[in-house]
Amino acid sequence: MMRRLLVVVVLAAIGALTYAAIRAHRDLTDFEVYRTAATRAASAEPLYRPDDGHYQFKYLPAFAVAARPLALMSDETAKRVWFGISFALSVVFVWTLVRTLPDRRLPCLALAAWTTLVVGKFFVRELALGQTNALLAVLLLPAIVRPDRHPRLAGVAAGAAVFVKPYALLMLPWLAVRQPRTATLSAALAIAVGLLVPVATYGWAGNLSLLGEWWRTVTDTTAPNLFHPDNVSVVSMWAKWLGPLPGATVLGVATAIALLGEASWTCWAGRGGRGPVSPSYLEAGLLMLLMPLLSPQGWDYVLLLGTPVVIAVIDRWPDLPSGARQLVIGVAIVLATPIRLFMSVVAYNAVMDTAIVTVAAIVLVGLGTSLRAKALL
């Protein structure tokens, strides 16, 4: 009991110091988008406004309605609460994944330390922006950790995750094919309820109008963001290499299809998984890693969703062939290096325009698939 209390105290201190360090340089910019939307939802005002510029609200209406408690707090209190929740969710996400990795080889603390070293910068960026990916990650945990045991929970949580980040929809076909039917039905019910939640505030016609405005906002803001340095989607990768040509989009879509095919093969190869080792860890983890790569507006810090694959690859590193081990080291260096801290803005933009982070993430997908090919997970 005392040991757990000490751990909580240490983590709380780390969280407080991290918050102080972040606030000295950042202002949780993205969080302001959520709080503004929550304030508008509390007054039944329009959520999607082009004059918000780069910081337009791009989430489904139910998210703004659910976030209304943030509008009741002062700005500073709301930021502290949001940061505290996000920090706690980040710790829960990583630690749960480490402890539940099937047939784990490394000690928990060692594996957690290596994982934090590799993906820590994405979590720090997540916290500095006040983003929602830690919440999304925890909602998807039941789909990773033996969803066959709690299919309703896995389904409801995955359905709710769609309203945090719409690309969580990628999990639904996998739930339908690989998990008990109750998981899919629960997810569908959760999505249906979420789509109807704003009706109580905006009415039927108002809710339909909001959904239309949401779609307009998402589609209108996609193209301008493809060339953003922090965009790590495969479409952005080809656009950065080839410029705004139709061929870049075609190659991006082709790459996305190839990655989906790779993930599908991994699921097919693990279809006979039985006993204490659940194939869902790797399969769901790969789908989460694909989310920022397939989404045209996939930002680099969203790669924190690929933590399950990072953990699996680190743990099985000694069992991989020599060439694969070298690739793991290269990917780890690219993902772990906080290059924005060591470069000018111009130099950073030039490096990111090479799409090196996207390439590293694609290689990581291949490494994750190789674990299934070699029956290592």
Summary of the structure (lengths in Angstrom):
residues: 377
radius of gyration: 20.4
end to end distance: 33.4
largest distance: 61.0
contacts: 1273
relative contact order: 0.11
helix: 77%
strand: 1%
